[in-house]
Amino acid sequence: MDDKVIGRVWADYYPRSRDNRDALQICRIICRLIRAESRRGFVITKSGRLQRVLDACDISKADFDEIEKGLLKEL
């Protein structure tokens, strides 16, 4: 999947993630994909690599953090 497709899937499922467990799971998978992609970048700082991927997918950092923090609480 390319960045634009990931962004469209996120835009479709993120608004439903608070009330729908399946939507939340899809958003969590996207967070993992984004984290993995951000580790492959050539930007100097970790936050710069993550932001580059989020920008390419048109996902806000605040929305990403909300889902990812919930994911980390479960681990």
PyMOL commands that set and color helices and strands:
alter all, ss='L'
color gray80, all
select helices_A, chain A and resi 3-16+21-38+46-57+61-74
alter helices_A, ss='H'
color red, helices_A
deselect
rebuild
show_as cartoon
